[in-house]
Amino acid sequence: MNEYVQNAVNVAVGLVILLVVLCVGAFVFGKLTRYNDSEQINKGNQAAGMYMGSKLLGLCIIVAMVSYSSQDWISMLVWSAIGIVILCLVYLIFDFLTPRFKVCEQIEQGNMAVAQLLRSVIIGVSIVIGTFLM
């Protein structure tokens, strides 16, 4: 097969896997929060949008790093799923370590400071996780 065709097939399959991982991640993250992500974002809640965007960006980072080191598509999917689980655990641990406020309540109220803090934690952890999975 021509090298360009093979590369195009790899890109196409990679994009499909990325979209599947992002859809599954958005669904799982949505179930983890106590508010309706879509509803809050539709209302213009910038904190909810930033938080959801950060989670999806974190997944993209993980998928990118995993795809770099994976030898096949199945292992890429498996390690991406592990990335989703780890990002969920990060959220739960962060919520546990901040007993003075509940993350979901603050995001639902539009608290941008909490959203920005979470964004930094999620992106930082995603880079570290992706490096571990490489």
Buried (B, 14 or more C-beta within 10 A) or exposed (E): EEEEEEEEEEEEEBEEBBEEBBEBBBEBBBEBBEBEBEEBBEEEBEBBBBBBBBBBBBBBBBBEBBBEEBEEBEBBBEBBBBBBEBBBEBBEEBBEEBEEEEBBEBBBBBBBEBBBBBBEBBBEBBBEBBEEBE
